Amino acid sequence: MKLRTRPSAAIMSLSLAAAVLAGCTEEAAGGNDTAGAAAGACAPTDVRLVGQVRNESNPYEASWLTGGDAFAKTVGLTQERLTYDGDSTKQQEQISQILAGNTKCLVMNVLPNGDSDTAPIVKGADQAGAYLVTQWNKPADLRPADHDTWLSHITYNGVESGQQIGDALAAAIGGSGGIIALQGVLDTAAAKDRFTGLETSLKKNTGVKLLDQQAANFSRAEALTVTKTLLTKHGDKLKGIWAANDDMALGALEALQQAGRAGKVAVVGIDAVPDAVSAVQSGTMTATVSSDGAWQGGIGLAIGFCVATGKLSVKDIAADNRAFFAEQFLITKDNAANFAQPKTNPSDFECGNVFNRVAGPLT
């Protein structure tokens, strides 16, 4: 899979009519023999939609919940928005409370806090017969295809995106010089894969030297603190900052501004949050990568809704669509204007199109 830019002509406002999905059939769609026994028999108005992310202070995760709200509105429903503040115990408690209620037509779109948090969420959904889509984090040996109501796991090729921004950073500093890396939550596939991508980039761009790397846990505030420390430590040797997400990149930009070095150190990130895209447009940041948070927030709910209402059958979902890499888009100054106001193509959420952004199976 190659990162590619998204043609601006394909960007449309989210205005899908509820009628697109309301005509779902009564076809059986799998599920277990408890609450999921009547899979595919839910009336659209009976479906309960739940979206769960770490927090709304992260612009990317906020856009995820906004996308979920937008999808829910198109089918005449309201998304229940859950945040767990990066606390795995709190996440599991929230999921347990949700699963303790009526789960017959429950659809959940969940961002597990870390790989180890996915298994208990899947087990709970299995036992309750709730329809589940997870994103980003799961152990390699845990497979949706082995379950009835865990419909899909969606992630992104972090090795490629990490390398892509690493290459962009190398080009921005002229192919040589010192950089630092701000890592994310270390118990996540996203953080691990993106850093592996950076390491791959460094092997290719041999003039670039990694002076230091520290975890800032995908947090702007932590990245601000870490970057201040590393700026002091490395001084003028520091020519670039590689950040595993945009929130940390924006924290790094703030640290550079406070140190009087704004515009003198190149910065890259991942997520394409609005402030980062604006920074790329202005030249303050070099590059970012979009996984389209609003699409993620909508698509997980759309997949579950389509199965719950019978428009899709679990047995008919291709094996490659049960766990897959979704498309992602490299953003530089040349195309940043196309991403300045993120919008979603409404046809992405039609039941026949929910797997149209599959870029390849997760293996």
N, C-alpha and C positions, 0 to 999 in steps of 0.2 A: 504493500500500500504506500502511495506517495501522498504527502500533504499537498493540497492544491487550494487554489483560491476559488472563491464562490462567485460565479457571475452575478452581477448586481441585478440583472434582469430576472433572476430566479427568486429574488427576495420580495415577498409579499406580506401584507399585514395579516395578522391572525383574525380571521372573521368567518371561520367555518360555521355553517348553519347546523343547528342541532339535528335537522332532518337527515343529514348525511349518515348518521349513525343510528338514528331512531328506528330504522327499518330492519333491525337485526332479526335473524331467524331464531328458531328454537332448537337448532342443531346441537347435539351434545358435544361438549368440548373437553371432556376428561375431568380430572379432579378426583379427590378421594371419596370415600363412602360416608364421610361425616357432613360437615357443612357444605362441602363442594359437590355433594351428590347430584344436585340439580344444575351442575355447570352448564352454562349456555342457556339457561331458562330464566335469567334475570330480566325483569323489565328495566329499561333504561333508568326510570325514576327510582328504582330500588337499589341501584348501585351506590356504594359508599366509596368515595375517593380520598385517599390519604397520601400526602407527600411528606417525606421526612429528610431533613438535611441537618448539618451541624449547627449553623447559625445564619441569621440574616444580615449580620454585620459584614460578612464576606459577600462582595457584590455578585460574584459568580453564583453562589448558593441562593442569594436573594432572587437572581434572575431565574433560577430553577423553579422556585416556588411561584414566581410570577407567571412562568410558562404553564405550570400546573393549574393555576387559577384560570388562565385564558382558555385552556382546553376544557376545563370543567364547565365554564360558562357556555361553550358551544353546544354542550349536550344537556344544558339546563340544570346542572348540578353545581355544588360548591365543594372545593377541595378543603379538606382539613389539613392545616399547616402545622407541622411539628418540628421543633428544633431541640437539640439536646446538648448544645454548647461544647461539643467535642468530648463529652463524658460518656464512655461506653456503658456504664451502669445505668445512667439516665436513659440512654437510648433503649436498652433492653427493657427497662421498666415501662417506657412509653409503648413499646411494641406489645408487651404482655397485657397492658391495659386495653389496648385496641382489640387484641385477639380474644379478650375475655367477653366481649360483647357479641352481637349478631354478626357473624362472619360469612353468611351465605353468599352475599354479593359484595364482599369487601375487596377492594383493589388497593394495593399499596405500592408506591414507587419510592424506594429507600436507598439512601446513601449510607452504607455501613461505615462506622467510624474507622474501622481497620479490618484487615483480612480476617482476624480471629473473631470478629463480631458477626460475621455473616452466617456461620453454621447455626447458632441458636435462633436467629431470625428465620432462617429457612425451615428449621425443625418446627418452630411455632406455627408458621404459616401452613406447613404440611398438615399438622394435627388439626388445625382449625378449618382447613379447606379454603383458606383465603388466597386470592390471586396476588402474586408477588412478582415485581420486577426490581432487581437490584442493579446498582451501577458502581463502577470503579473498583470496589474492593471485594475480593473473595480469595480463598486458598485455591491453588491450582488444581487440587484433586477434588474439589467440590463442584459438581456439574448439574446445571438445571435439567439436562436430559434425563437424569436419574429421578426426577420428581414430577409430580402431576400438576401442581398449582404454582410452582416456581417457573414462571413462563420464560423469562429471558434474563440474561446478565449482559449489561452494556458497558463497554469500556473503550479506551482509546489507546493507540499504540504510543505509549509514553517514551519508548526508546527512540522512535522516529522524531517525536516532537522535541524531546530533550536534545537530540542531535541537531535538529533543524535550528533551534534557537542558539545552540552552541556555535554552529557554523556562521549564523548571522552575527553573533557577537565577535567571533574571530575576524570576520570581514570588517566589522565596524572599527576594530582597533588596529587594522592594517596587518593582520596575520601574526602579530607578535605582541607580547606584553603579559603582565600578570592579571589574573582574574580571581574572584572569589565566587563560591557557590552557596546559595541559600537553599537548604533542603527543606522538604515538607515533613509531614508526619511520617516517621520512619517505618511504622508498621502498616504501610499502605503500598499496594502495587504501584500506584501512580508515582509516589515519591521514589521508589526503588528504580522503576523503569526509566523515569526521566533522568535520574542521575547516571544510570548506565548509558543513556544517550549522550550525555555530556562527556563521559569518559571516552566514548567512541569518537566524538568530535575532536577531543584533545589528541587522540592517536593520529588523526588525520591532519590536524592543524598543529604541527609540532612546535611552532614558534610561540604558542600560547601556553602559559604556565599557570596551573592551579595553585595559588598561594595559600588558600585556606578554604575550608568548607565547614559550615555549621547548620544544624537544624534550626529553623525558625517556625516550624509547625504550621505552614501555610497562613501565618498570621502577620498582618501589617505591623502591628505594634511590636511583636517580637523581632521582625525583620529590621525595624527602625533601630532597636537597641543593639542587635547583633552587628548591623552595618556600621553604626557609630564606633563600636569597639574595633572592628576590623579596619576601618578607615584610619583610626589612630595607629593601629599596629603596623599596617603596611604602607601608609603614606602615599607618596607619589608613584610607588611601584604598581599601585592598583589602577588598571586601565579599563576594567570591565566587571560587571556583576551579572552572573547567571542566577536567575531565581526560578524555582520550580513552580511558582504560580504568580499571577499578577498582583495579588494582594501583597505578597512579599516584595515584588518589584516596586510597588508604589511606596512601601515602607522604606526601601533602599533609596528611592528618589528623594523622599523627604529628608533622609539622613544626609544625602549629598547636598541638598539645598541648605540645610543647617550648617554644613561644613564649608559652604562657599565653593563647592565643587560641581554644582549642577551644570550639565552640559559638557563636563570634562571627563566623565566616566560613562561608558556605554552600559545600558541596562536592558535586559531581555526578560520576558516572563511568558506565562501560559495562562489562558482562560478568556482573553479578549473582553475583560470587563470594561464598561464605558470609559472610566478614567484612564485606563491603560491604552485603549484605542485612541483616545484624544491625545495622549502623550506620544504615541507613535505618529499620529498625524502631524503634531507640532515638531517632531524630531527629538523630543526629550527622551523617549524610549526608542530602541532600535527595532524591536519586533515582539510579537506575541502570537499565540496560536489559539484559534477558536474551536472549542468543542460544542459551542452553541447551547449555553445553559438553559435558555428558554425552551429550546427543542427537547432537551433532556427531561425537563420538568413536565412537559406535555406528553412526550412519547411513551414514557413508562405507564402513565395513566391510560393512554389511548390503547396500548396493547392489552392491558388488563380489562378495560371496558369492552373491547371488541370480543374477547374470549368470554367474559361474563354474560354478555348479551347474545352470544351464539353466532356472531358474524365471523369469528375465527374459531377453529378447533385446535386444541393443543396438539392432537395427533397429526394435524396437517401442517404444523409449523416446521419448516425445514430444520434439519439438525444444525446447520451452520447459523441459523437465526436464534438458537437457544442461548448461545454465548458468543458474542461477536465484538469486533472492533467497529466502531462507527466512524464515519468520515470526520475529518478535522481540517481546518483551513489556516494556512500560514498568512499572517497579516504583517505587512511592512508599510512604509510610508507610501509606496506606490498604489496600494489598494485599500488603505485604511478608511478612506471615505465611504467605501461600500459597507463598512461595518460600524459606522459611527452611531447609527440608530438601529440596533438589532431588531429584526423583524422575522417572523416565521411564516413559511409557506403553508397556508391552511391545508393544502392537499396532503401534506406529510402525515396528518393525523387521520386520514380516511383509512378504514380498515384494510383496504387492499394495498395501501402504500406504507404501512407502518414499518416495514423492513427495507424501505428503499435506500436508506443511508448505510446499509451494511457494507463495510469496506473489506471484510474478511473474517473468517471464523477465529475465535479465540482458542488457541491450541496450547 
